[in-house]
């Protein structure tokens, strides 16, 4: 792409840009960002058996980590962690504890329980969250997530294409394609993540190809219901 602005580099999903951001922020900055969004710790959702994912301690990170972590390698996250992080990115910057039950009523329809948001921490500022909503909307309008575009509702989001690990090495044949989207983009009500495990490379395996269309339909139908 040649020389890109910060926004354009994210819109076009440039790994070189991600590595340069890592170099600029340093190990402390990269580790702080990963931790702020909840990677490496359980979300404390009210369900058993949750994995914390995999984030190595700060003291064992190397200069290579500055290049690999910003582009999504060297760490492992659960779909729930990723969904929770995206929610914080677009809701104004607050990381929330995910919950499974919205409300409970008795047989007469009287409320017994109503879910209340539970804030964990502030991940980013409201100003940064607003900027990210605008950039991620461009990802769908003109970048790698164009297949998530919807005429009924503006959608924002980001593609992901991650190599799978086999025998301690990243595979050049197997990957996971994903897309995380939110809508309406200017005032998000829903966030949706779709991941596709080992899509067939010959038929297209990037997250923008195999996952973005499904996210579009889930968001469109959910908001129209």
C-alpha positions as CSV (number, residue, x, y, z in Angstrom):
1,X,0.0,0.0,0.0
2,X,2.9,2.3,0.3
3,X,2.7,5.0,3.0
4,X,-0.5,4.7,5.1
5,X,-2.0,6.8,7.8
6,X,-2.8,5.2,11.1
7,X,-6.5,4.9,10.1
8,X,-5.8,3.6,6.6
9,X,-3.4,0.9,7.9
10,X,-6.1,-0.4,10.2
11,X,-8.8,-0.3,7.5
12,X,-6.5,-2.4,5.2
13,X,-5.3,-4.7,8.0
14,X,-1.6,-4.1,7.6
15,X,0.6,-6.4,9.7
16,X,3.6,-4.1,9.1
17,X,1.7,-1.2,10.6
18,X,0.8,-3.4,13.6
19,X,4.5,-4.3,14.1
20,X,5.5,-0.6,13.9
21,X,2.8,0.3,16.5
22,X,4.4,-2.4,18.8
23,X,7.8,-1.0,18.3
24,X,6.6,2.5,19.2
25,X,4.8,1.5,22.3
26,X,7.5,-0.8,23.7
27,X,7.0,-3.9,25.8
28,X,5.4,-2.1,28.7
29,X,2.9,-0.4,26.4
30,X,2.0,-3.6,24.5
31,X,1.6,-5.6,27.7
32,X,-0.6,-2.9,29.3
33,X,-2.9,-2.7,26.2
34,X,-3.3,-6.5,26.2
35,X,-4.1,-6.5,29.9
36,X,-6.5,-3.5,29.7
37,X,-8.8,-5.4,27.4
38,X,-8.9,-8.5,29.6
39,X,-6.7,-10.9,27.6
40,X,-5.0,-13.4,29.8
41,X,-7.7,-13.4,32.5
42,X,-11.1,-14.9,32.9
43,X,-14.1,-12.7,32.2
44,X,-15.9,-14.1,35.2
45,X,-19.0,-14.9,33.2
46,X,-21.6,-16.8,35.2
47,X,-20.8,-20.2,33.6
48,X,-18.3,-22.9,34.7
49,X,-15.1,-24.0,32.9
50,X,-13.9,-20.7,31.5
51,X,-10.4,-20.5,30.1
52,X,-8.2,-17.4,30.8
53,X,-6.5,-17.8,27.4
54,X,-2.8,-17.5,27.1
55,X,-0.7,-14.3,27.7
56,X,2.9,-14.8,28.8
57,X,4.2,-12.7,31.8
58,X,5.7,-9.4,31.0
59,X,9.1,-10.5,32.2
60,X,9.5,-13.2,29.5
61,X,8.5,-11.1,26.6
62,X,11.2,-10.2,24.0
63,X,11.7,-7.7,21.3
64,X,10.1,-10.2,18.9
65,X,7.0,-9.9,21.0
66,X,6.7,-6.2,19.9
67,X,6.2,-7.5,16.4
68,X,4.1,-10.5,16.9
69,X,1.6,-9.6,19.7
70,X,0.2,-6.5,17.9
71,X,-0.7,-8.6,14.8
72,X,-2.4,-11.3,17.0
73,X,0.4,-13.9,17.4
74,X,2.1,-15.1,20.5
75,X,-1.1,-14.9,22.6
76,X,-4.3,-17.0,22.6
77,X,-7.7,-15.6,23.4
78,X,-11.2,-17.1,23.8
79,X,-14.1,-15.9,21.6
80,X,-15.7,-14.5,24.7
81,X,-12.6,-12.5,25.6
82,X,-12.5,-11.1,22.1
83,X,-16.2,-10.2,22.1
84,X,-15.8,-8.5,25.5
85,X,-12.8,-6.6,24.3
86,X,-14.6,-5.3,21.1
87,X,-17.6,-4.3,23.3
88,X,-15.3,-2.1,25.4
89,X,-13.7,-0.7,22.2
90,X,-17.0,0.6,20.9
91,X,-19.2,1.3,24.0
92,X,-17.2,4.3,25.2
93,X,-14.2,2.4,26.5
94,X,-15.5,0.4,29.5
95,X,-14.6,-3.3,29.9
96,X,-17.7,-5.1,31.2
97,X,-18.2,-8.4,32.8
98,X,-20.3,-10.5,30.4
99,X,-23.6,-11.9,31.7
100,X,-25.9,-14.6,30.4
101,X,-29.3,-13.8,32.0
102,X,-31.0,-10.5,31.2
103,X,-34.0,-10.9,33.5
104,X,-36.0,-13.4,35.5
105,X,-39.8,-13.2,36.1
106,X,-42.2,-15.2,38.1
107,X,-45.3,-17.0,36.7
108,X,-47.2,-13.7,37.0
109,X,-44.7,-11.8,35.0
110,X,-43.4,-9.9,37.9
111,X,-39.7,-9.1,37.8
112,X,-37.4,-11.0,40.2
113,X,-34.1,-10.0,38.7
114,X,-32.9,-7.5,36.1
115,X,-29.3,-7.5,34.8
116,X,-27.3,-4.4,35.6
117,X,-24.0,-3.6,33.8
118,X,-20.9,-4.6,35.8
119,X,-17.9,-2.5,34.9
120,X,-14.5,-4.2,35.3
121,X,-12.2,-1.3,34.3
122,X,-11.8,1.5,31.8
123,X,-9.8,0.1,28.8
124,X,-9.6,3.3,26.6
125,X,-11.0,6.8,26.8
126,X,-14.4,7.8,25.4
127,X,-12.6,9.8,22.7
128,X,-10.5,6.9,21.6
129,X,-13.6,4.7,21.5
130,X,-15.4,7.2,19.3
131,X,-12.4,7.3,17.0
132,X,-12.3,3.4,16.8
133,X,-16.0,3.3,15.9
134,X,-15.3,5.6,13.0
135,X,-12.3,3.6,11.8
136,X,-14.0,0.3,12.1
137,X,-16.9,1.6,10.2
138,X,-14.5,2.4,7.4
139,X,-13.2,-1.2,7.5
140,X,-16.7,-2.3,6.4
141,X,-17.3,0.6,4.0
142,X,-14.0,0.4,2.1
143,X,-11.6,-2.1,3.7
144,X,-11.2,-5.8,4.4
145,X,-14.7,-6.1,5.9
146,X,-16.7,-5.0,2.9
147,X,-18.8,-8.2,2.8
148,X,-20.3,-7.1,6.1
149,X,-21.8,-4.0,4.6
150,X,-25.6,-3.7,5.1
151,X,-28.0,-1.3,3.5
152,X,-30.4,-1.3,6.5
153,X,-27.9,-0.6,9.3
154,X,-24.4,0.9,9.3
155,X,-22.0,-1.8,10.5
156,X,-18.5,-1.5,11.8
157,X,-16.0,-4.3,12.6
158,X,-12.7,-5.9,12.0
159,X,-11.5,-9.0,10.2
160,X,-9.1,-11.6,11.6
161,X,-7.1,-14.4,10.0
162,X,-5.1,-16.3,12.5
163,X,-2.7,-19.2,11.9
164,X,-3.3,-22.3,14.0
165,X,-0.5,-23.8,16.1
166,X,0.6,-27.4,15.3
167,X,3.4,-29.1,17.3
168,X,4.6,-25.8,18.6
169,X,4.7,-24.0,15.2
170,X,2.3,-21.8,13.3
171,X,0.8,-23.7,10.4
172,X,0.9,-22.4,6.9
173,X,-2.1,-24.4,5.9
174,X,-4.6,-24.2,8.8
175,X,-6.1,-21.0,10.2
176,X,-9.1,-19.5,11.8
177,X,-11.0,-16.8,10.0
178,X,-13.1,-14.4,12.1
179,X,-15.0,-11.2,11.9
180,X,-16.3,-9.1,14.9
181,X,-18.9,-6.5,14.0
182,X,-21.2,-4.0,15.8
183,X,-24.3,-2.1,14.8
184,X,-25.7,0.4,14.4
185,X,-22.1,1.7,14.0
186,X,-22.8,5.3,15.2
187,X,-24.7,4.0,18.4
188,X,-23.9,0.3,18.9
189,X,-26.6,-1.9,20.4
190,X,-25.2,-5.3,19.4
191,X,-21.8,-6.8,19.0
192,X,-21.4,-10.1,17.1
193,X,-18.4,-12.4,16.6
194,X,-18.2,-15.3,14.1
195,X,-15.2,-17.6,13.8
196,X,-14.7,-20.2,11.2
197,X,-12.3,-23.0,12.1
198,X,-10.0,-24.2,9.3
199,X,-11.8,-22.7,6.3
200,X,-10.8,-24.2,2.9
201,X,-8.0,-22.1,1.5
202,X,-8.9,-22.7,-2.1
203,X,-12.4,-21.3,-1.5
204,X,-11.2,-18.2,0.4
205,X,-10.1,-18.3,4.1
206,X,-9.8,-14.7,5.2
207,X,-12.1,-13.5,8.0
208,X,-13.6,-10.9,5.6
209,X,-14.6,-13.7,3.2
210,X,-15.8,-16.5,5.4
211,X,-17.1,-14.8,8.5
212,X,-18.2,-11.2,7.7
213,X,-21.3,-12.2,5.7
214,X,-22.6,-14.2,8.6
215,X,-22.1,-11.3,11.0
216,X,-23.9,-9.0,8.6
217,X,-27.0,-11.3,8.6
218,X,-27.0,-11.9,12.3
219,X,-26.9,-8.2,13.1
220,X,-29.4,-7.3,10.4
221,X,-31.9,-9.8,11.5
222,X,-31.4,-9.2,15.2
223,X,-32.0,-5.5,14.9
224,X,-35.0,-6.0,12.6
225,X,-36.7,-8.4,15.0
